[in-house]
């Protein structure tokens, strides 16, 4: 039986999943760290993701060394990874990630990139292969489902791609790590959601030391 289609993201208390829209090629460019816009972006991003950086699983998966915290946040990070048999992402997230991820990208499964670009698969060490799909989000999901087998497919991002899948009725479930930060401006996850079609049912709320993890199932209204 095919698994679920889900997403999991960190979100600020005022609904943003990323700071102001600084192009990621600027953020990760050689001189980017001296750009005041990039410095503000990185500071906000670090606050948003502060719950996951110290976790033992996060450190192990990115080969950052031994040690790290254990507990609810670590368990959630590990469970998200273990349930995922394949991922889907947008071209913008891939472009930024290709600059930021280590050579051994942290997915260790097939990843399907929704793009208009025609490109051969890009195989990385550690089991991650990026496949480039240029005929729409549904075709990308079909390929991801086949690759995932009985495991789940994660829509990895970014926010625009996640919203496309939500509005298309293709998401079964999602989890938000609600971080205790306020952005004021940035990229809202649900800006443009089809609220006439999409309805949510709460599954659980799990307060952790640095974030509250909220899980919902998605159904048609």
Residue pairs with C-beta under 8 A, 6 or more apart in sequence:
1 150
2 145
2 148
2 150
3 83
3 85
3 145
3 148
3 149
3 150
3 151
3 152
3 153
4 152
4 153
4 172
4 173
5 141
5 145
5 152
5 153
5 155
5 165
5 170
5 171
5 172
5 173
6 83
6 152
6 153
6 154
6 155
6 171
6 172
6 173
6 174
6 175
7 154
7 155
7 156
7 157
7 162
7 165
7 171
7 174
7 175
8 80
8 154
8 174
8 175
8 176
8 177
9 17
9 157
9 159
9 162
9 174
9 175
9 176
9 177
9 189
10 17
10 48
10 49
10 51
10 52
10 176
10 177
10 179
10 211
11 17
11 48
11 176
11 177
11 178
11 179
11 189
12 48
12 179
12 181
12 182
12 183
12 186
13 178
13 179
13 180
13 181
13 182
14 182
14 183
14 184
15 188
15 189
15 190
16 48
16 183
16 185
16 186
16 187
16 188
16 189
17 48
17 157
17 158
17 159
17 186
17 187
17 188
17 189
18 45
18 48
18 158
18 159
18 186
18 187
19 40
19 41
19 44
19 45
19 48
19 183
19 185
19 186
19 187
20 37
20 40
20 41
20 185
20 186
21 186
21 187
22 37
22 38
22 41
24 92
24 95
24 96
24 99
24 100
25 95
25 96
25 99
26 32
26 35
26 37
26 38
27 38
27 41
27 42
27 96
28 96
28 99
28 100
32 38
33 39
33 42
44 181
44 183
44 186
46 53
47 179
47 181
48 179
48 181
48 183
49 179
50 179
50 210
51 73
51 177
51 179
51 208
51 209
51 210
51 211
52 58
52 73
52 77
52 177
54 68
54 69
55 68
55 69
55 70
55 73
55 74
55 77
56 67
56 68
56 69
56 70
56 74
57 68
57 74
57 77
57 78
57 81
58 64
58 68
58 74
58 77
59 65
59 66
59 67
59 68
60 68
61 81
61 106
62 102
62 106
63 102
63 104
68 74
71 208
71 209
72 206
72 208
72 209
72 213
73 208
73 209
73 210
73 211
76 175
76 177
76 206
76 208
76 213
80 154
80 175
83 151
83 152
83 154
84 107
84 109
84 148
84 151
84 152
84 153
84 154
85 109
85 147
85 148
85 149
85 150
85 151
85 152
85 153
86 109
86 110
86 111
86 112
86 144
86 145
86 147
86 148
86 151
86 153
86 154
87 107
87 109
87 110
87 111
87 112
87 144
87 153
87 154
87 155
87 156
88 111
88 112
88 113
88 114
88 137
88 140
88 141
88 144
88 153
88 154
88 155
88 156
88 161
88 165
89 97
89 111
89 112
89 113
89 114
89 155
89 156
89 157
89 158
89 161
90 113
90 114
90 115
90 157
90 158
90 160
90 161
91 113
91 114
91 115
91 116
91 117
92 158
92 160
93 156
93 157
93 158
93 161
94 111
94 113
94 115
94 130
97 105
103 124
103 125
104 124
104 125
104 126
104 128
105 111
105 124
105 126
105 128
105 130
106 128
107 127
107 128
107 156
108 126
108 127
108 128
109 127
109 128
109 147
109 148
110 128
110 129
110 131
110 144
110 147
110 148
111 128
111 129
111 130
111 131
111 156
112 130
112 131
112 132
112 133
112 140
112 141
112 143
112 144
112 147
113 130
113 131
113 132
113 133
113 140
114 133
114 136
114 137
114 140
114 161
115 132
115 133
115 134
116 134
117 132
117 134
118 132
118 134
119 132
120 132
121 129
121 130
121 131
121 132
122 129
122 130
122 132
123 129
123 130
124 130
131 143
133 139
133 140
133 143
137 161
137 164
137 165
137 168
137 170
138 168
138 170
141 153
141 165
141 170
144 153
145 153
155 161
155 162
155 165
155 171
158 187
159 187
159 188
159 189
162 171
162 189
163 189
163 190
163 191
163 192
163 193
165 171
166 190
166 193
166 194
166 198
166 218
167 192
167 193
167 194
167 197
167 198
169 197
169 198
169 218
169 220
171 218
172 217
172 218
173 203
173 215
173 216
173 217
173 218
174 215
174 216
174 218
175 213
175 214
175 215
175 216
176 189
176 213
176 214
177 208
177 211
177 212
177 213
178 211
178 212
178 213
178 214
179 210
179 211
180 210
180 211
195 221
196 221
197 220
197 221
198 218
198 220
198 221
199 218
199 219
199 220
199 221
200 216
200 217
200 218
200 219
201 216
201 217
201 219
202 214
202 215
202 216
203 215
203 216
203 217
204 213
204 214
204 215
205 212
205 213
205 214
205 215
206 212
206 213
206 215
207 213
